[in-house]
């Protein structure tokens, strides 16, 4: 079966760059040394980083294709051409994120990793310095930046709180065992993706204020709605469902409008849905609980009643014996590890923070079992996640 997150299928480079815009953080460049020194203890920081890495589906690309820290090859990078990401005419390959000094992140500092996540700067081409601007040529930001490939969602991640990005860096450096796996270099255009990392393509930084033209204020619990907006943006829901991480983009989260937005998954074509609260073509006909259930359990809201699910195992409790799951590009197996309040916040934003848009998306193709054979514990890992440290990890 095709890997879970396949950013192919005729999408533009702009869409593939997993645009970013958001999370309520300050517009000033991060103060690396201050943020790190003021953070929690290293062990707490590592565990926080592990949680972020797990529920942001890093392992979908940089490992065996699951959000399972106990899985073979967890975060050790590309091992075969099946993991290639074709970006236009170029092949990009997920790197080894373990702290191996020769083939992984071991030769980089936490600050270099932070700079990669915040500014998209490749650590191998960026010294261990605090970056003082986010604009090429200003401050000490390289005038000709060497960016990470578009398949890496740093334009969305850059809007996470500083403490979260430092925690990810701490986990990669101190919470993983090193694995020797030299990944073949990715291909790239001569400008190292600079022409794809422009504000019109990846959105404004920091996030544009709420509400934008696609949004509506004053409905529901506003604190919850704003938290949901933050999460929807920094997880780049619009990278598939249209608009990237830019709430000001035309058709933000209204679903695809042409075959260019389809995802080929094996012999099937899956189509990102309309997430706006339109009653006929979007999520308006579903409750927040039904949306929560789709994010936590992967259950399609159209086939799942508004009930509290009492088990994660098909056939146990009131979990459907023959569940109809969301299609594979949707990373719910990783998102299910997010805190309940975050998933409820996303549901609140989708129901109360967006204006409804009428856009009927053609149904996705899928196997007769509605992906059930792909969502076994062996393939997506246990819920909740195995405790730290697994065989792939270590204590700081």
Beta strands, then each sheet from edge to edge (+ up, - down):
strand 1: 85-87
strand 2: 90-92
strand 3: 262-265
strand 4: 268-271
sheet 1: 1+ 2-
sheet 2: 3+ 4-
end
